[in-house]
């Protein structure tokens, strides 16, 4: 059985260790979930019964250029607070490999269809200081 003085000493050591190491705020990476759609209005095909589904991408800072296997003209996106409110931009490019003309995507913290634009072929999330 433990003695009371051993227990108190253990608690004191634990408190000292916690106070000695300051807690740092958690830094989540900027993240955007995006599902690009081939057709304006967040559809994959002009045929509403085609059964085609978009590829869903989880884009984070530093993930580089993403080139979906199809060009897209609309998208559904949802960004975390750091991406939507920080100095971040999701750029959409007219060419593969993040080439060609770029356009800034709309970033919101809730899932929203951005119904028109493009056609785009690639995208990249970049955050500045």
Secondary structure, 3 states (H helix, E strand, C coil): CCCHHHHHHHHHHHHHHHHHCCCCCCCCCCEEEEEEECECCCECCCCCCCCCCCCEEEEECCCCCECCCCCECEEEEEECHHHHHCCEEEEEEEECCCEEEEEECCCCCCCEEECCCCCECEEEEEECC
